[in-house]
């Protein structure tokens, strides 16, 4: 049987005395079929009427049926049993919806719990880390110390060169003096 999609979500919500979010949940859960036309969601009037009957059956009180009905007792009890069965089925459907909601809430709580654990772990890591301003100060102090040491190293290399040069000059002069002394000794 093909359905005629001719009613908007808003109109369906008004007819059922529910919110458009409820209609959206019914669509999402597959309780209502829909078509999308020009970015508008359209549902079937027949399905809305069936849901309306289901809601009406839930809202009726079984005792008022028995009092208002003037049929024989045997017919009353079978009608009463049938309407109670229908109500039980509807209540079961609603309990399933509530169970689904509870499951969704439980899943979300698990995610929240995991995120809270992760936040705790990150807070612990942050407590053991050096703060960025302190790190920058230490880095700057280390760079200044490195420059000082490089300057001292350059000074020491210069001093070492000059000492080597002095030693070479003294050695050269000593050798020259010795050579001259040997020449004087050999000539005398």
Secondary structure, DSSP 8 states (H G I E B T S, - for coil): ----EEEEHHHHHHHHT--HHHHHHHHHTTSS-EEEETTEEEEEHHHHHHHHHHHHHHHS-HHHHHHH--S-HHHHHHHHHHHHHHHHHHHHHHHHHHHHHHHHHHHHHHHHHHHHHHHHHHHHHHHHS--HHHHHHHHHHHHHHHHHHHHHHHHHHHHHHHHHHHHHHHHHHHHHHHHHHHHHHHH-
